[in-house]
Amino acid sequence: MTIPLAMGVAVYGLAMGVVAPTRDITLVQLLVMDVVVLAGSAQIVAVGLWGTPVPVAAILTSTLIINLRYILLCASLRDVFVGRPLWQKLLGIHLVADENWAVTLAEGRRRGRAVSPGFLLGGGLAILVFWLVGSGAGYLLGGRIPALKRLGLDFAFTAAFIALTRGFWRGRADVAPWLAAGVAAVVSWRLLGGTWYIVIGALVGAAVAAARPGPEPDPQTVTEGDAPGKAPGASPGTAPGVAAPVPAIGPQVADSQVANLQVVKSQVVKSQPIGTEATDVER
C-alpha cells in the first residue's frame, strides 16, 4: 500500500544523491545517513548546507525545525503503539515518514480501529528501501542523470504531499484549519524565511482545529433511551442494557458517511484489486 508513494520518495532521493558528491559526502556516509536519520526533507536541506567547514549549527537548527512536525505525527499514532514494549515504539517512531504515516492512519480509518505496529513498520521499510535505492543511484550516476527540473520530476516531492493531503480531506469541517495553516505558512515564509513556516503553519492549523466547536448531535440519532435516568441507547420497553434498534440515518449522518467512503475509496483503489476495492466500499 505504501510502495506507490515510496516510488516518489526514490525520485527525490535521486536529486539528493546527485548533489552529495559535490559536497564531499561519500557514498557510505550518504547511505548511513539514510538509515540513521531517515528524514527526507531534512536530509536534503542538510546535504545542501554541507560544506568545509561543516556548518553544524545551521544544519542542526534547520533539520530540527523541519522535523518538529514529527511530534504531531507520532502523537497521532498513539493508538497504534498503546500497550506495546518500548523497543517497538522506538523502532516504529524511527521508521515514521509522512507517507507511511498517512497510509497507516487511512487504513485505520478504513478498518474502524488502529492497525498493528507491523503495518506501520512495513510501510516504513518500503520507504527506507526506496530512499536508499534512489539516493544511491543518484550518487553513482551523478551527471549522467538529466536535471530533474527538465523532466518535471522535481515536482515529485510536492505531488506526493498533494496526494496525501487529498486523502485526508473530510469536507467543509476542514476548510478553516487548512486555510489557517496555509495562510500562516505563507506569511511566516515571507516574513521569517528559512523553514519556520513548516512549524508555524502546523501549529496554527492545529490550534484552529482544536478551537472549533464540536458537531451538533443529529436529532434523528438521539433516542428516548438517551434521556436522563435511562440507559444509553435504550428505548422505552427495552430491558436495561439492551440497545434500541438503530434509527434511520439522517441527512447529516449520510453526508458524513459519503465523505468517509470517499476517503476509503481514495486509499483503497490503488492498493487492492478492483473487485476487492468495490466490495470494501460497498460494505
C-alpha positions as protocol buffer text, in pm:
chain_id: "A"
residue {
  index: 1
  type: MET
  ca { x: 0 y: 0 z: 0 }
}
residue {
  index: 2
  type: THR
  ca { x: 294 y: 234 z: 60 }
}
residue {
  index: 3
  type: ILE
  ca { x: 501 y: 134 z: -244 }
}
residue {
  index: 4
  type: PRO
  ca { x: 338 y: 380 z: -490 }
}
residue {
  index: 5
  type: LEU
  ca { x: 432 y: 668 z: -258 }
}
residue {
  index: 6
  type: ALA
  ca { x: 772 y: 513 z: -189 }
}
residue {
  index: 7
  type: MET
  ca { x: 847 y: 528 z: -561 }
}
residue {
  index: 8
  type: GLY
  ca { x: 804 y: 904 z: -540 }
}
residue {
  index: 9
  type: VAL
  ca { x: 1044 y: 905 z: -244 }
}
residue {
  index: 10
  type: ALA
  ca { x: 1304 y: 736 z: -466 }
}
residue {
  index: 11
  type: VAL
  ca { x: 1269 y: 1015 z: -722 }
}
residue {
  index: 12
  type: TYR
  ca { x: 1368 y: 1294 z: -487 }
}
residue {
  index: 13
  type: GLY
  ca { x: 1627 y: 1058 z: -339 }
}
residue {
  index: 14
  type: LEU
  ca { x: 1789 y: 1077 z: -682 }
}
residue {
  index: 15
  type: ALA
  ca { x: 1810 y: 1454 z: -652 }
}
residue {
  index: 16
  type: MET
  ca { x: 1984 y: 1433 z: -314 }
}
residue {
  index: 17
  type: GLY
  ca { x: 2222 y: 1165 z: -440 }
}
residue {
  index: 18
  type: VAL
  ca { x: 2331 y: 1380 z: -733 }
}
residue {
  index: 19
  type: VAL
  ca { x: 2415 y: 1673 z: -502 }
}
residue {
  index: 20
  type: ALA
  ca { x: 2601 y: 1466 z: -237 }
}
residue {
  index: 21
  type: PRO
  ca { x: 2931 y: 1415 z: -430 }
}
residue {
  index: 22
  type: THR
  ca { x: 2955 y: 1789 z: -491 }
}
residue {
  index: 23
  type: ARG
  ca { x: 2950 y: 1835 z: -111 }
}
residue {
  index: 24
  type: ASP
  ca { x: 3236 y: 1588 z: -49 }
}
residue {
  index: 25
  type: ILE
  ca { x: 2999 y: 1333 z: 101 }
}
residue {
  index: 26
  type: THR
  ca { x: 3098 y: 972 z: 33 }
}
residue {
  index: 27
  type: LEU
  ca { x: 2853 y: 706 z: -78 }
}
residue {
  index: 28
  type: VAL
  ca { x: 2893 y: 520 z: 252 }
}
residue {
  index: 29
  type: GLN
  ca { x: 2826 y: 838 z: 451 }
}
residue {
  index: 30
  type: LEU
  ca { x: 2516 y: 907 z: 242 }
}
residue {
  index: 31
  type: LEU
  ca { x: 2371 y: 557 z: 287 }
}
residue {
  index: 32
  type: VAL
  ca { x: 2447 y: 554 z: 661 }
}
residue {
  index: 33
  type: MET
  ca { x: 2268 y: 889 z: 693 }
}
residue {
  index: 34
  type: ASP
  ca { x: 1971 y: 742 z: 506 }
}
residue {
  index: 35
  type: VAL
  ca { x: 1939 y: 463 z: 763 }
}
residue {
  index: 36
  type: VAL
  ca { x: 2024 y: 658 z: 1079 }
}
residue {
  index: 37
  type: VAL
  ca { x: 1832 y: 979 z: 1001 }
}
residue {
  index: 38
  type: LEU
  ca { x: 1560 y: 868 z: 756 }
}
residue {
  index: 39
  type: ALA
  ca { x: 1403 y: 1211 z: 717 }
}
residue {
  index: 40
  type: GLY
  ca { x: 1394 y: 1304 z: 351 }
}
residue {
  index: 41
  type: SER
  ca { x: 1332 y: 1677 z: 356 }
}
residue {
  index: 42
  type: ALA
  ca { x: 1571 y: 1731 z: 649 }
}
residue {
  index: 43
  type: GLN
  ca { x: 1842 y: 1529 z: 474 }
}
residue {
  index: 44
  type: ILE
  ca { x: 1801 y: 1727 z: 152 }
}
residue {
  index: 45
  type: VAL
  ca { x: 1846 y: 2050 z: 347 }
}
residue {
  index: 46
  type: ALA
  ca { x: 2145 y: 1910 z: 537 }
}
residue {
  index: 47
  type: VAL
  ca { x: 2320 y: 1796 z: 219 }
}
residue {
  index: 48
  type: GLY
  ca { x: 2253 y: 2133 z: 59 }
}
residue {
  index: 49
  type: LEU
  ca { x: 2414 y: 2313 z: 354 }
}
residue {
  index: 50
  type: TRP
  ca { x: 2711 y: 2075 z: 381 }
}
residue {
  index: 51
  type: GLY
  ca { x: 3050 y: 2233 z: 323 }
}
residue {
  index: 52
  type: THR
  ca { x: 3401 y: 2279 z: 457 }
}
residue {
  index: 53
  type: PRO
  ca { x: 3397 y: 2351 z: 743 }
}
residue {
  index: 54
  type: VAL
  ca { x: 3064 y: 2184 z: 815 }
}
residue {
  index: 55
  type: PRO
  ca { x: 2810 y: 2444 z: 938 }
}
residue {
  index: 56
  type: VAL
  ca { x: 2696 y: 2228 z: 1230 }
}
residue {
  index: 57
  type: ALA
  ca { x: 2478 y: 2490 z: 1397 }
}
residue {
  index: 58
  type: ALA
  ca { x: 2294 y: 2578 z: 1076 }
}
residue {
  index: 59
  type: ILE
  ca { x: 2234 y: 2213 z: 987 }
}
residue {
  index: 60
  type: LEU
  ca { x: 2112 y: 2122 z: 1336 }
}
residue {
  index: 61
  type: THR
  ca { x: 1879 y: 2421 z: 1356 }
}
residue {
  index: 62
  type: SER
  ca { x: 1731 y: 2371 z: 1009 }
}
residue {
  index: 63
  type: THR
  ca { x: 1675 y: 1997 z: 1046 }
}
residue {
  index: 64
  type: LEU
  ca { x: 1531 y: 2040 z: 1396 }
}
residue {
  index: 65
  type: ILE
  ca { x: 1274 y: 2289 z: 1271 }
}
residue {
  index: 66
  type: ILE
  ca { x: 1178 y: 2070 z: 974 }
}
residue {
  index: 67
  type: ASN
  ca { x: 1144 y: 1758 z: 1189 }
}
residue {
  index: 68
  type: LEU
  ca { x: 937 y: 1921 z: 1464 }
}
residue {
  index: 69
  type: ARG
  ca { x: 631 y: 1807 z: 1270 }
}
residue {
  index: 70
  type: TYR
  ca { x: 709 y: 1452 z: 1382 }
}
residue {
  index: 71
  type: ILE
  ca { x: 593 y: 1546 z: 1731 }
}
residue {
  index: 72
  type: LEU
  ca { x: 242 y: 1586 z: 1588 }
}
residue {
  index: 73
  type: LEU
  ca { x: 270 y: 1287 z: 1353 }
}
residue {
  index: 74
  type: CYS
  ca { x: 388 y: 1046 z: 1621 }
}
residue {
  index: 75
  type: ALA
  ca { x: 135 y: 1176 z: 1875 }
}
residue {
  index: 76
  type: SER
  ca { x: -142 y: 1088 z: 1629 }
}
residue {
  index: 77
  type: LEU
  ca { x: -11 y: 728 z: 1621 }
}
residue {
  index: 78
  type: ARG
  ca { x: -61 y: 673 z: 1993 }
}
residue {
  index: 79
  type: ASP
  ca { x: -335 y: 414 z: 1942 }
}
residue {
  index: 80
  type: VAL
  ca { x: -106 y: 210 z: 1719 }
}
residue {
  index: 81
  type: PHE
  ca { x: 153 y: 166 z: 1996 }
}
residue {
  index: 82
  type: VAL
  ca { x: -59 y: 162 z: 2311 }
}
residue {
  index: 83
  type: GLY
  ca { x: 43 y: -129 z: 2533 }
}
residue {
  index: 84
  type: ARG
  ca { x: 347 y: -215 z: 2318 }
}
residue {
  index: 85
  type: PRO
  ca { x: 701 y: -253 z: 2458 }
}
residue {
  index: 86
  type: LEU
  ca { x: 938 y: 41 z: 2437 }
}
residue {
  index: 87
  type: TRP
  ca { x: 1160 y: -112 z: 2166 }
}
residue {
  index: 88
  type: GLN
  ca { x: 863 y: -145 z: 1932 }
}
residue {
  index: 89
  type: LYS
  ca { x: 768 y: 217 z: 1995 }
}
residue {
  index: 90
  type: LEU
  ca { x: 1121 y: 343 z: 1929 }
}
residue {
  index: 91
  type: LEU
  ca { x: 1162 y: 134 z: 1613 }
}
residue {
  index: 92
  type: GLY
  ca { x: 823 y: 238 z: 1483 }
}
residue {
  index: 93
  type: ILE
  ca { x: 883 y: 605 z: 1554 }
}
residue {
  index: 94
  type: HIS
  ca { x: 1219 y: 593 z: 1375 }
}
residue {
  index: 95
  type: LEU
  ca { x: 1056 y: 447 z: 1065 }
}
residue {
  index: 96
  type: VAL
  ca { x: 773 y: 702 z: 1058 }
}
residue {
  index: 97
  type: ALA
  ca { x: 773 y: 905 z: 737 }
}
residue {
  index: 98
  type: ASP
  ca { x: 500 y: 1132 z: 605 }
}
residue {
  index: 99
  type: GLU
  ca { x: 395 y: 871 z: 351 }
}
residue {
  index: 100
  type: ASN
  ca { x: 359 y: 559 z: 568 }
}
residue {
  index: 101
  type: TRP
  ca { x: 211 y: 772 z: 848 }
}
residue {
  index: 102
  type: ALA
  ca { x: -68 y: 884 z: 616 }
}
residue {
  index: 103
  type: VAL
  ca { x: -128 y: 533 z: 481 }
}
residue {
  index: 104
  type: THR
  ca { x: -138 y: 393 z: 836 }
}
residue {
  index: 105
  type: LEU
  ca { x: -398 y: 644 z: 956 }
}
residue {
  index: 106
  type: ALA
  ca { x: -607 y: 598 z: 642 }
}
residue {
  index: 107
  type: GLU
  ca { x: -605 y: 220 z: 683 }
}
residue {
  index: 108
  type: GLY
  ca { x: -702 y: 253 z: 1049 }
}
residue {
  index: 109
  type: ARG
  ca { x: -991 y: 477 z: 948 }
}
residue {
  index: 110
  type: ARG
  ca { x: -1099 y: 221 z: 686 }
}
residue {
  index: 111
  type: ARG
  ca { x: -1094 y: -65 z: 937 }
}
residue {
  index: 112
  type: GLY
  ca { x: -1253 y: 140 z: 1213 }
}
residue {
  index: 113
  type: ARG
  ca { x: -971 y: 59 z: 1455 }
}
residue {
  index: 114
  type: ALA
  ca { x: -598 y: 119 z: 1493 }
}
residue {
  index: 115
  type: VAL
  ca { x: -374 y: -104 z: 1283 }
}
residue {
  index: 116
  type: SER
  ca { x: -87 y: -305 z: 1430 }
}
residue {
  index: 117
  type: PRO
  ca { x: 266 y: -161 z: 1461 }
}
residue {
  index: 118
  type: GLY
  ca { x: 370 y: -414 z: 1197 }
}
residue {
  index: 119
  type: PHE
  ca { x: 160 y: -230 z: 937 }
}
residue {
  index: 120
  type: LEU
  ca { x: 346 y: 93 z: 1010 }
}
residue {
  index: 121
  type: LEU
  ca { x: 677 y: -95 z: 1017 }
}
residue {
  index: 122
  type: GLY
  ca { x: 618 y: -249 z: 675 }
}
residue {
  index: 123
  type: GLY
  ca { x: 541 y: 88 z: 523 }
}
residue {
  index: 124
  type: GLY
  ca { x: 850 y: 239 z: 687 }
}
residue {
  index: 125
  type: LEU
  ca { x: 1072 y: -37 z: 548 }
}
residue {
  index: 126
  type: ALA
  ca { x: 931 y: 26 z: 200 }
}
residue {
  index: 127
  type: ILE
  ca { x: 1015 y: 395 z: 235 }
}
residue {
  index: 128
  type: LEU
  ca { x: 1366 y: 314 z: 360 }
}
residue {
  index: 129
  type: VAL
  ca { x: 1443 y: 71 z: 76 }
}
residue {
  index: 130
  type: PHE
  ca { x: 1330 y: 309 z: -198 }
}
residue {
  index: 131
  type: TRP
  ca { x: 1508 y: 600 z: -29 }
}
residue {
  index: 132
  type: LEU
  ca { x: 1834 y: 401 z: -24 }
}
residue {
  index: 133
  type: VAL
  ca { x: 1795 y: 292 z: -385 }
}
residue {
  index: 134
  type: GLY
  ca { x: 1711 y: 641 z: -507 }
}
residue {
  index: 135
  type: SER
  ca { x: 1987 y: 827 z: -326 }
}
residue {
  index: 136
  type: GLY
  ca { x: 2245 y: 556 z: -407 }
}
residue {
  index: 137
  type: ALA
  ca { x: 2153 y: 560 z: -776 }
}
residue {
  index: 138
  type: GLY
  ca { x: 2172 y: 938 z: -785 }
}
residue {
  index: 139
  type: TYR
  ca { x: 2516 y: 929 z: -627 }
}
residue {
  index: 140
  type: LEU
  ca { x: 2654 y: 664 z: -866 }
}
residue {
  index: 141
  type: LEU
  ca { x: 2502 y: 801 z: -1185 }
}
residue {
  index: 142
  type: GLY
  ca { x: 2573 y: 1163 z: -1100 }
}
residue {
  index: 143
  type: GLY
  ca { x: 2596 y: 1388 z: -1403 }
}
residue {
  index: 144
  type: ARG
  ca { x: 2452 y: 1122 z: -1633 }
}
residue {
  index: 145
  type: ILE
  ca { x: 2105 y: 1188 z: -1491 }
}
residue {
  index: 146
  type: PRO
  ca { x: 1925 y: 1475 z: -1668 }
}
residue {
  index: 147
  type: ALA
  ca { x: 1827 y: 1764 z: -1447 }
}
residue {
  index: 148
  type: LEU
  ca { x: 1513 y: 1659 z: -1265 }
}
residue {
  index: 149
  type: LYS
  ca { x: 1360 y: 2000 z: -1330 }
}
residue {
  index: 150
  type: ARG
  ca { x: 1387 y: 1945 z: -1705 }
}
residue {
  index: 151
  type: LEU
  ca { x: 1188 y: 1623 z: -1669 }
}
residue {
  index: 152
  type: GLY
  ca { x: 942 y: 1775 z: -1425 }
}
residue {
  index: 153
  type: LEU
  ca { x: 1050 y: 1522 z: -1161 }
}
residue {
  index: 154
  type: ASP
  ca { x: 1141 y: 1794 z: -914 }
}
residue {
  index: 155
  type: PHE
  ca { x: 765 y: 1818 z: -860 }
}
residue {
  index: 156
  type: ALA
  ca { x: 752 y: 1459 z: -726 }
}
residue {
  index: 157
  type: PHE
  ca { x: 801 y: 1574 z: -366 }
}
residue {
  index: 158
  type: THR
  ca { x: 517 y: 1824 z: -393 }
}
residue {
  index: 159
  type: ALA
  ca { x: 294 y: 1581 z: -582 }
}
residue {
  index: 160
  type: ALA
  ca { x: 332 y: 1317 z: -311 }
}
residue {
  index: 161
  type: PHE
  ca { x: 217 y: 1561 z: -43 }
}
residue {
  index: 162
  type: ILE
  ca { x: -76 y: 1679 z: -255 }
}
residue {
  index: 163
  type: ALA
  ca { x: -188 y: 1316 z: -288 }
}
residue {
  index: 164
  type: LEU
  ca { x: -152 y: 1259 z: 87 }
}
residue {
  index: 165
  type: THR
  ca { x: -341 y: 1577 z: 169 }
}
residue {
  index: 166
  type: ARG
  ca { x: -627 y: 1492 z: -66 }
}
residue {
  index: 167
  type: GLY
  ca { x: -672 y: 1159 z: 108 }
}
residue {
  index: 168
  type: PHE
  ca { x: -730 y: 1332 z: 441 }
}
residue {
  index: 169
  type: TRP
  ca { x: -991 y: 1582 z: 320 }
}
residue {
  index: 170
  type: ARG
  ca { x: -1314 y: 1528 z: 515 }
}
residue {
  index: 171
  type: GLY
  ca { x: -1528 y: 1811 z: 385 }
}
residue {
  index: 172
  type: ARG
  ca { x: -1625 y: 2161 z: 498 }
}
residue {
  index: 173
  type: ALA
  ca { x: -1511 y: 2099 z: 854 }
}
residue {
  index: 174
  type: ASP
  ca { x: -1152 y: 2103 z: 730 }
}
residue {
  index: 175
  type: VAL
  ca { x: -1174 y: 2436 z: 548 }
}
residue {
  index: 176
  type: ALA
  ca { x: -1095 y: 2661 z: 848 }
}
residue {
  index: 177
  type: PRO
  ca { x: -789 y: 2476 z: 988 }
}
residue {
  index: 178
  type: TRP
  ca { x: -647 y: 2404 z: 643 }
}
residue {
  index: 179
  type: LEU
  ca { x: -690 y: 2764 z: 532 }
}
residue {
  index: 180
  type: ALA
  ca { x: -542 y: 2894 z: 857 }
}
residue {
  index: 181
  type: ALA
  ca { x: -243 y: 2663 z: 824 }
}
residue {
  index: 182
  type: GLY
  ca { x: -184 y: 2768 z: 464 }
}
residue {
  index: 183
  type: VAL
  ca { x: -209 y: 3141 z: 532 }
}
residue {
  index: 184
  type: ALA
  ca { x: 14 y: 3117 z: 841 }
}
residue {
  index: 185
  type: ALA
  ca { x: 273 y: 2917 z: 648 }
}
residue {
  index: 186
  type: VAL
  ca { x: 285 y: 3162 z: 356 }
}
residue {
  index: 187
  type: VAL
  ca { x: 302 y: 3469 z: 583 }
}
residue {
  index: 188
  type: SER
  ca { x: 575 y: 3322 z: 804 }
}
residue {
  index: 189
  type: TRP
  ca { x: 771 y: 3211 z: 498 }
}
residue {
  index: 190
  type: ARG
  ca { x: 757 y: 3565 z: 363 }
}
residue {
  index: 191
  type: LEU
  ca { x: 846 y: 3731 z: 693 }
}
residue {
  index: 192
  type: LEU
  ca { x: 1087 y: 3485 z: 855 }
}
residue {
  index: 193
  type: GLY
  ca { x: 1230 y: 3284 z: 568 }
}
residue {
  index: 194
  type: GLY
  ca { x: 1402 y: 2952 z: 632 }
}
residue {
  index: 195
  type: THR
  ca { x: 1185 y: 2658 z: 733 }
}
residue {
  index: 196
  type: TRP
  ca { x: 997 y: 2807 z: 1027 }
}
residue {
  index: 197
  type: TYR
  ca { x: 681 y: 2816 z: 814 }
}
residue {
  index: 198
  type: ILE
  ca { x: 650 y: 2437 z: 848 }
}
residue {
  index: 199
  type: VAL
  ca { x: 615 y: 2450 z: 1225 }
}
residue {
  index: 200
  type: ILE
  ca { x: 415 y: 2775 z: 1237 }
}
residue {
  index: 201
  type: GLY
  ca { x: 166 y: 2657 z: 976 }
}
residue {
  index: 202
  type: ALA
  ca { x: 119 y: 2322 z: 1155 }
}
residue {
  index: 203
  type: LEU
  ca { x: 67 y: 2481 z: 1496 }
}
residue {
  index: 204
  type: VAL
  ca { x: -177 y: 2745 z: 1371 }
}
residue {
  index: 205
  type: GLY
  ca { x: -380 y: 2486 z: 1182 }
}
residue {
  index: 206
  type: ALA
  ca { x: -386 y: 2256 z: 1485 }
}
residue {
  index: 207
  type: ALA
  ca { x: -492 y: 2542 z: 1713 }
}
residue {
  index: 208
  type: VAL
  ca { x: -781 y: 2640 z: 1484 }
}
residue {
  index: 209
  type: ALA
  ca { x: -894 y: 2276 z: 1462 }
}
residue {
  index: 210
  type: ALA
  ca { x: -884 y: 2242 z: 1842 }
}
residue {
  index: 211
  type: ALA
  ca { x: -1081 y: 2565 z: 1891 }
}
residue {
  index: 212
  type: ARG
  ca { x: -1369 y: 2458 z: 1669 }
}
residue {
  index: 213
  type: PRO
  ca { x: -1693 y: 2375 z: 1849 }
}
residue {
  index: 214
  type: GLY
  ca { x: -1791 y: 2010 z: 1843 }
}
residue {
  index: 215
  type: PRO
  ca { x: -2050 y: 1898 z: 1588 }
}
residue {
  index: 216
  type: GLU
  ca { x: -2413 y: 1927 z: 1691 }
}
residue {
  index: 217
  type: PRO
  ca { x: -2575 y: 1586 z: 1750 }
}
residue {
  index: 218
  type: ASP
  ca { x: -2818 y: 1477 z: 1485 }
}
residue {
  index: 219
  type: PRO
  ca { x: -3170 y: 1476 z: 1642 }
}
residue {
  index: 220
  type: GLN
  ca { x: -3258 y: 1165 z: 1443 }
}
residue {
  index: 221
  type: THR
  ca { x: -2978 y: 970 z: 1607 }
}
residue {
  index: 222
  type: VAL
  ca { x: -3087 y: 1054 z: 1963 }
}
residue {
  index: 223
  type: THR
  ca { x: -3336 y: 806 z: 2105 }
}
residue {
  index: 224
  type: GLU
  ca { x: -3565 y: 846 z: 2403 }
}
residue {
  index: 225
  type: GLY
  ca { x: -3349 y: 596 z: 2583 }
}
residue {
  index: 226
  type: ASP
  ca { x: -3070 y: 853 z: 2594 }
}
residue {
  index: 227
  type: ALA
  ca { x: -3277 y: 1076 z: 2822 }
}
residue {
  index: 228
  type: PRO
  ca { x: -3151 y: 1131 z: 3178 }
}
residue {
  index: 229
  type: GLY
  ca { x: -3208 y: 837 z: 3406 }
}
residue {
  index: 230
  type: LYS
  ca { x: -3222 y: 579 z: 3127 }
}
residue {
  index: 231
  type: ALA
  ca { x: -2952 y: 353 z: 2994 }
}
residue {
  index: 232
  type: PRO
  ca { x: -2773 y: 497 z: 2688 }
}
residue {
  index: 233
  type: GLY
  ca { x: -2920 y: 363 z: 2368 }
}
residue {
  index: 234
  type: ALA
  ca { x: -3221 y: 208 z: 2542 }
}
residue {
  index: 235
  type: SER
  ca { x: -3574 y: 284 z: 2435 }
}
residue {
  index: 236
  type: PRO
  ca { x: -3898 y: 260 z: 2628 }
}
residue {
  index: 237
  type: GLY
  ca { x: -3995 y: -101 z: 2675 }
}
residue {
  index: 238
  type: THR
  ca { x: -3645 y: -243 z: 2639 }
}
residue {
  index: 239
  type: ALA
  ca { x: -3460 y: -411 z: 2916 }
}
residue {
  index: 240
  type: PRO
  ca { x: -3176 y: -223 z: 3086 }
}
residue {
  index: 241
  type: GLY
  ca { x: -2850 y: -259 z: 2894 }
}
residue {
  index: 242
  type: VAL
  ca { x: -3025 y: -362 z: 2572 }
}
residue {
  index: 243
  type: ALA
  ca { x: -2967 y: -124 z: 2286 }
}
residue {
  index: 244
  type: ALA
  ca { x: -3261 y: 10 z: 2092 }
}
residue {
  index: 245
  type: PRO
  ca { x: -3292 y: -54 z: 1719 }
}
residue {
  index: 246
  type: VAL
  ca { x: -3064 y: 166 z: 1514 }
}
residue {
  index: 247
  type: PRO
  ca { x: -3258 y: 475 z: 1399 }
}
residue {
  index: 248
  type: ALA
  ca { x: -3277 y: 583 z: 1040 }
}
residue {
  index: 249
  type: ILE
  ca { x: -2973 y: 768 z: 912 }
}
residue {
  index: 250
  type: GLY
  ca { x: -3034 y: 1140 z: 895 }
}
residue {
  index: 251
  type: PRO
  ca { x: -2906 y: 1369 z: 620 }
}
residue {
  index: 252
  type: GLN
  ca { x: -2606 y: 1489 z: 820 }
}
residue {
  index: 253
  type: VAL
  ca { x: -2500 y: 1136 z: 908 }
}
residue {
  index: 254
  type: ALA
  ca { x: -2547 y: 1027 z: 548 }
}
residue {
  index: 255
  type: ASP
  ca { x: -2325 y: 1313 z: 429 }
}
residue {
  index: 256
  type: SER
  ca { x: -2051 y: 1214 z: 672 }
}
residue {
  index: 257
  type: GLN
  ca { x: -2076 y: 850 z: 561 }
}
residue {
  index: 258
  type: VAL
  ca { x: -2041 y: 951 z: 198 }
}
residue {
  index: 259
  type: ALA
  ca { x: -1735 y: 1161 z: 286 }
}
residue {
  index: 260
  type: ASN
  ca { x: -1583 y: 869 z: 474 }
}
residue {
  index: 261
  type: LEU
  ca { x: -1644 y: 637 z: 179 }
}
residue {
  index: 262
  type: GLN
  ca { x: -1469 y: 884 z: -48 }
}
residue {
  index: 263
  type: VAL
  ca { x: -1165 y: 880 z: 181 }
}
residue {
  index: 264
  type: VAL
  ca { x: -1173 y: 500 z: 193 }
}
residue {
  index: 265
  type: LYS
  ca { x: -1204 y: 474 z: -183 }
}
residue {
  index: 266
  type: SER
  ca { x: -912 y: 711 z: -245 }
}
residue {
  index: 267
  type: GLN
  ca { x: -689 y: 500 z: -24 }
}
residue {
  index: 268
  type: VAL
  ca { x: -808 y: 153 z: -130 }
}
residue {
  index: 269
  type: VAL
  ca { x: -837 y: 193 z: -503 }
}
residue {
  index: 270
  type: LYS
  ca { x: -460 y: 195 z: -561 }
}
residue {
  index: 271
  type: SER
  ca { x: -379 y: -80 z: -316 }
}
residue {
  index: 272
  type: GLN
  ca { x: -627 y: -359 z: -391 }
}
residue {
  index: 273
  type: PRO
  ca { x: -772 y: -537 z: -692 }
}
residue {
  index: 274
  type: ILE
  ca { x: -1075 y: -365 z: -834 }
}
residue {
  index: 275
  type: GLY
  ca { x: -1313 y: -636 z: -721 }
}
residue {
  index: 276
  type: THR
  ca { x: -1190 y: -623 z: -362 }
}
residue {
  index: 277
  type: GLU
  ca { x: -1197 y: -243 z: -355 }
}
residue {
  index: 278
  type: ALA
  ca { x: -1557 y: -233 z: -473 }
}
residue {
  index: 279
  type: THR
  ca { x: -1659 y: -490 z: -216 }
}
residue {
  index: 280
  type: ASP
  ca { x: -1494 y: -291 z: 67 }
}
residue {
  index: 281
  type: VAL
  ca { x: -1657 y: 35 z: -39 }
}
residue {
  index: 282
  type: GLU
  ca { x: -1999 y: -125 z: -80 }
}
residue {
  index: 283
  type: ARG
  ca { x: -1968 y: -298 z: 255 }
}
